[in-house]
Amino acid sequence: MDPLGEFVDSLNLLRNIDESTLVLPGHEWPFDRLTDRVDVLAEHHTLRLDEIEGVVLGGATSVLEVAHAIGWS
């Protein structure tokens, strides 16, 4: 089971949608250029995963330890 991998795979499927398509999200405002948003989301998850991996490799052994060690904005 790989929920994050499945999410990233689903983001990549969205890259096939025409850039002029109006996106109607469940919150905030409509937008176009969906690929730009997909890039932002993919980069965010890559950076976050790298941060979490570093914390685990640094010795964190529980979700609580990881949560305390990573940055929250």
Residue pairs with C-beta under 8 A, 6 or more apart in sequence:
4 45
4 49
7 45
8 42
8 45
11 38
11 41
11 42
12 38
12 42
14 34
14 35
14 38
15 34
15 35
15 38
17 34
17 35
19 32
19 33
19 34
19 35
20 32
21 32
21 34
22 30
22 31
22 32
23 30
23 31
23 32
23 34
23 37
24 30
25 31
31 37
48 70
51 70
51 71
52 66
52 70
55 65
55 66
55 69
55 70
56 66
58 69
60 66
60 69
